[in-house]
Amino acid sequence: MGLVDIADGLYDELPGAFITARAAAVRQARSDGDRALADQIGRLPKPSVAAWAVNALVRHRPDVMDAVRSLGDSLREAQADLDSDALRALVQQRRKVVAQLGGEAQKLGDELGQKITPAARDELEQTLGAALADSDATSAVMTGRLVRSLASTGFDAVDLEGAVAGGDAATPSTRTAKRPASAGKPNDIELARAKREKELADRRNEVDQADVALRAAIAAQGDAAGRHTEAKTRRDDLRVRIADLQRQLDELESDLSSATSEVRRSAADQDDADEAVAQAERRADRAEERLAALQRRR
């Protein structure tokens, strides 16, 4: 089994299981006596979550990714033909497709056990946008062995260095712009086309950046709304607790007032009882004295 075949299996693993799976593949290669292959396997980088999600789409949603390839071909053809109407419609379709794939990747991540964060989804959509803009980036994505996200300005070739594990998806020759042998300096048509392509690329980049900013703002708005709701709920709960505690305090103060009155009444009763006892004792003493006097007279 060659490096590409092994890499295909490794990049089908969840990012959290990649290191363990790679170590097992290295041990197997060494056990098979192929130390060079073992060294190559050991240098395979762990994919980012966004790159893993793109690879998962390629493996588990091949029909959708074939549609992406077709859309990219149509976009590049319309751009080359300077067909502004077709290009405008395709750009709108591209934004819609990329957003849908972002959602599909999140669902696929849930199915396979890998959470796709909003940041990873942004990188994934950026990568798919690059694949739609550049045929070599499309080839890199379709390997299913992407290790990092891709980015495109819409004009320059997408940087694919180190982006694909187990070998590049495109050779340098395929990434070199071709010009007829008879061409010397660019003519007016070529210059106009290049200028138009640059303008289109700039506008697409602005739109993509605006889309990212909008999604971030919407997410921030949702977070703020959630915190606001939580704060209101906590405030209302505290108000209820305060009202309950106030009722308890009122009841305790009423009980305290009643108890204080009872203490006063009982204290008065105690004083009366003490006085009655004292009077009784005095009467008893006088009675005993009179009795003793009578007895002495006898």
C-alpha positions as CSV (number, residue, x, y, z in Angstrom):
1,M,0.0,0.0,0.0
2,G,1.4,3.4,-1.0
3,L,1.5,6.7,0.8
4,V,-1.6,8.1,-1.0
5,D,-3.7,5.0,-0.2
6,I,-2.6,5.3,3.5
7,A,-3.3,9.0,3.5
8,D,-6.7,8.4,2.1
9,G,-7.5,6.2,5.1
10,L,-6.0,8.6,7.6
11,Y,-7.8,11.7,6.4
12,D,-11.1,9.8,6.7
13,E,-10.5,9.7,10.5
14,L,-11.9,12.3,12.8
15,P,-9.3,15.0,13.7
16,G,-9.3,13.8,17.3
17,A,-8.4,10.3,16.2
18,F,-5.8,11.3,13.5
19,I,-2.7,11.2,15.7
20,T,-3.5,7.7,17.0
21,A,-4.3,6.4,13.6
22,R,-1.2,7.9,12.1
23,A,1.0,6.3,14.8
24,A,-0.6,2.9,14.1
25,A,0.2,3.3,10.4
26,V,3.8,4.2,11.1
27,R,4.2,1.1,13.3
28,Q,2.7,-1.0,10.5
29,A,5.0,0.4,7.9
30,R,8.0,-0.2,10.1
31,S,6.8,-3.7,10.9
32,D,6.6,-4.3,7.1
33,G,10.2,-3.2,6.9
34,D,9.5,0.0,4.9
35,R,11.2,2.7,7.0
36,A,11.0,5.3,4.2
37,L,7.3,4.9,4.0
38,A,7.0,5.0,7.8
39,D,8.9,8.4,7.8
40,Q,6.6,9.8,5.1
41,I,3.5,8.7,7.1
42,G,4.9,10.3,10.2
43,R,5.2,13.6,8.5
44,L,1.6,13.7,7.4
45,P,0.0,16.7,9.2
46,K,-3.1,16.6,11.2
47,P,-5.9,18.3,9.2
48,S,-7.7,21.4,10.5
49,V,-11.4,20.9,11.4
50,A,-12.3,22.9,8.3
51,A,-10.1,20.8,6.0
52,W,-11.5,17.6,7.6
53,A,-15.0,18.9,6.9
54,V,-14.2,19.5,3.2
55,N,-12.7,16.0,3.0
56,A,-15.8,14.6,4.6
57,L,-18.0,16.3,2.0
58,V,-15.9,14.8,-0.8
59,R,-16.2,11.3,0.7
60,H,-19.8,11.4,1.9
61,R,-21.4,13.8,-0.5
62,P,-19.7,13.1,-3.8
63,D,-22.7,14.1,-5.9
64,V,-22.8,17.5,-4.3
65,M,-19.1,18.1,-4.8
66,D,-19.4,17.1,-8.4
67,A,-21.9,19.9,-8.7
68,V,-19.4,22.2,-7.2
69,R,-16.8,21.2,-9.7
70,S,-19.3,21.9,-12.5
71,L,-20.3,25.3,-11.1
72,G,-16.7,26.2,-10.9
73,D,-16.1,25.4,-14.5
74,S,-19.1,27.5,-15.5
75,L,-17.9,30.4,-13.4
76,R,-14.4,30.4,-14.9
77,E,-15.9,30.0,-18.4
78,A,-18.2,33.0,-17.9
79,Q,-15.3,35.0,-16.5
80,A,-13.1,34.2,-19.5
81,D,-15.8,35.1,-21.9
82,L,-16.5,38.4,-20.0
83,D,-20.2,37.4,-19.9
84,S,-21.3,39.8,-17.1
85,D,-24.9,38.6,-17.0
86,A,-24.0,35.0,-16.8
87,L,-21.3,35.8,-14.3
88,R,-23.6,37.8,-12.1
89,A,-26.1,34.9,-11.9
90,L,-23.4,32.4,-11.3
91,V,-21.8,34.5,-8.5
92,Q,-25.2,34.6,-6.8
93,Q,-25.5,30.8,-7.3
94,R,-22.0,30.4,-5.9
95,R,-22.8,32.2,-2.6
96,K,-26.0,30.1,-2.2
97,V,-24.2,26.8,-2.9
98,V,-21.3,27.7,-0.6
99,A,-23.7,28.6,2.2
100,Q,-25.7,25.4,1.7
101,L,-22.5,23.3,1.8
102,G,-21.6,25.0,5.0
103,G,-24.8,23.9,6.5
104,E,-24.5,20.4,5.0
105,A,-20.9,20.1,6.5
106,Q,-22.3,21.0,10.0
107,K,-25.0,18.3,9.7
108,L,-22.4,15.8,8.4
109,G,-20.1,16.7,11.3
110,D,-23.0,15.9,13.7
111,E,-23.6,12.6,12.0
112,L,-19.9,11.6,12.2
113,G,-19.2,13.0,15.6
114,Q,-17.2,16.1,14.9
115,K,-18.5,19.6,15.9
116,I,-18.1,22.2,13.2
117,T,-17.7,25.6,14.9
118,P,-18.8,28.9,13.2
119,A,-15.1,29.7,12.7
120,A,-14.4,26.3,11.1
121,R,-17.5,26.8,8.9
122,D,-16.2,30.1,7.7
123,E,-12.9,28.5,6.7
124,L,-14.7,25.7,5.0
125,E,-16.9,28.1,2.9
126,Q,-13.7,30.2,2.1
127,T,-12.1,27.0,0.9
128,L,-15.0,26.0,-1.3
129,G,-15.0,29.6,-2.7
130,A,-11.4,29.1,-3.6
131,A,-12.2,25.8,-5.3
132,L,-14.9,27.5,-7.3
133,A,-12.4,30.2,-8.4
134,D,-9.4,28.0,-9.3
135,S,-9.4,24.7,-11.1
136,D,-6.3,23.5,-9.4
137,A,-7.8,24.3,-6.0
138,T,-10.8,22.2,-7.2
139,S,-8.5,19.3,-7.9
140,A,-6.8,19.7,-4.5
141,V,-10.2,19.7,-2.7
142,M,-11.4,16.7,-4.6
143,T,-8.5,14.5,-3.4
144,G,-10.2,14.3,0.0
145,R,-6.7,14.7,1.5
146,L,-6.8,18.5,2.3
147,V,-4.9,19.4,5.4
148,R,-5.6,23.2,5.6
149,S,-8.1,25.7,4.4
150,L,-7.6,27.5,1.1
151,A,-8.2,31.2,0.1
152,S,-8.6,33.0,-3.2
153,T,-8.5,36.6,-4.2
154,G,-10.3,35.6,-7.4
155,F,-7.3,36.7,-9.5
156,D,-4.0,35.1,-8.4
157,A,-3.7,31.4,-8.3
158,V,-4.7,29.8,-5.0
159,D,-1.7,28.9,-2.9
160,L,-1.7,25.0,-2.7
161,E,1.8,24.5,-1.2
162,G,1.5,21.9,1.5
163,A,-2.3,21.9,1.3
164,V,-2.7,18.2,0.2
165,A,-1.3,15.3,2.0
166,G,0.5,12.5,0.1
167,G,1.4,14.7,-2.9
168,D,0.1,17.8,-4.6
169,A,-3.0,17.7,-6.6
170,A,-1.6,19.7,-9.4
171,T,1.9,20.0,-10.9
172,P,3.5,23.4,-11.4
173,S,3.0,23.2,-15.1
174,T,-0.8,23.0,-14.7
175,R,-0.7,26.1,-12.6
176,T,1.1,28.2,-15.1
177,A,-1.1,30.5,-17.2
178,K,-0.9,29.6,-20.9
179,R,-0.5,32.1,-23.7
180,P,-0.3,31.4,-27.4
181,A,3.3,31.1,-28.6
182,S,2.7,33.9,-31.1
183,A,1.8,36.3,-28.3
184,G,4.2,39.0,-27.3
185,K,3.1,41.9,-25.3
186,P,-0.5,41.7,-24.2
187,N,-2.9,43.3,-26.7
188,D,-5.7,45.7,-25.8
189,I,-8.3,42.9,-25.5
190,E,-6.0,40.9,-23.1
191,L,-5.3,44.0,-21.0
192,A,-9.0,44.9,-20.9
193,R,-9.9,41.3,-19.9
194,A,-7.2,41.2,-17.2
195,K,-8.5,44.5,-15.8
196,R,-12.0,43.3,-15.9
197,E,-11.1,40.0,-14.2
198,K,-9.2,42.0,-11.5
199,E,-12.2,44.2,-10.9
200,L,-14.5,41.2,-10.7
201,A,-12.1,39.5,-8.4
202,D,-12.0,42.5,-6.1
203,R,-15.8,42.8,-6.1
204,R,-16.2,39.1,-5.3
205,N,-13.7,39.4,-2.5
206,E,-15.6,42.4,-1.1
207,V,-18.8,40.4,-1.3
208,D,-17.3,37.4,0.4
209,Q,-15.8,39.6,3.2
210,A,-19.1,41.3,3.6
211,D,-20.8,37.9,3.9
212,V,-18.4,36.8,6.6
213,A,-18.8,40.1,8.4
214,L,-22.6,39.8,8.2
215,R,-22.6,36.2,9.5
216,A,-20.3,37.3,12.4
217,A,-22.6,40.3,13.2
218,I,-25.7,38.0,13.1
219,A,-23.9,35.5,15.4
220,A,-22.9,38.4,17.8
221,Q,-26.5,39.6,17.7
222,G,-27.8,36.2,18.6
223,D,-25.2,35.9,21.4
224,A,-26.2,39.4,22.7
225,A,-29.9,38.5,22.5
226,G,-29.3,35.3,24.4
227,R,-27.3,37.1,27.2
228,H,-30.0,39.8,27.4
229,T,-32.7,37.1,27.8
230,E,-30.7,35.3,30.4
231,A,-30.1,38.6,32.3
232,K,-33.8,39.5,32.2
233,T,-34.7,36.0,33.5
234,R,-32.2,36.3,36.3
235,R,-33.5,39.7,37.2
236,D,-37.1,38.5,37.3
237,D,-36.1,35.5,39.4
238,L,-34.3,37.8,41.8
239,R,-37.4,40.1,42.0
240,V,-39.5,37.1,42.8
241,R,-37.1,36.0,45.5
242,I,-36.9,39.5,47.0
243,A,-40.7,39.7,47.1
244,D,-40.8,36.3,48.8
245,L,-38.2,37.3,51.2
246,Q,-40.0,40.5,51.9
247,R,-43.2,38.6,52.7
248,Q,-41.3,36.4,55.0
249,L,-39.7,39.4,56.7
250,D,-43.1,41.0,57.1
251,E,-44.4,37.8,58.7
252,L,-41.4,37.6,61.0
253,E,-41.7,41.2,62.1
254,S,-45.4,40.6,62.8
255,D,-44.5,37.5,64.8
256,L,-41.8,39.5,66.6
257,S,-44.3,42.3,67.5
258,S,-46.7,39.7,68.9
259,A,-44.0,38.0,70.8
260,T,-42.8,41.4,72.2
261,S,-46.4,42.2,73.4
262,E,-46.7,38.7,74.9
263,V,-43.4,39.3,76.8
264,R,-44.7,42.6,78.1
265,R,-48.0,41.0,79.2
266,S,-46.3,38.0,80.8
267,A,-43.9,40.3,82.6
268,A,-46.8,42.3,84.0
269,D,-48.5,39.1,85.1
270,Q,-45.3,38.0,86.6
271,D,-45.0,41.2,88.6
272,D,-48.6,40.9,89.8
273,A,-48.0,37.3,90.8
274,D,-44.8,38.3,92.6
275,E,-46.7,41.0,94.5
276,A,-49.6,38.6,95.3
277,V,-47.1,36.1,96.7
278,A,-45.4,38.8,98.8
279,Q,-48.7,40.0,100.2
280,A,-49.7,36.4,101.0
281,E,-46.4,35.8,102.7
282,R,-46.9,39.0,104.8
283,R,-50.4,37.9,105.8
284,A,-49.1,34.5,106.7
285,D,-46.3,36.1,108.9
286,R,-48.8,38.3,110.7
287,A,-51.2,35.3,111.3
288,E,-48.4,33.3,112.7
289,E,-47.4,36.2,115.0
290,R,-51.0,36.5,116.3
291,L,-51.2,32.8,116.9
292,A,-48.0,32.8,118.8
293,A,-49.2,35.7,121.0
294,L,-52.4,33.9,121.9
295,Q,-50.5,30.8,122.8
296,R,-48.2,32.7,125.2
297,R,-51.2,34.2,127.0
298,R,-52.6,30.7,127.8
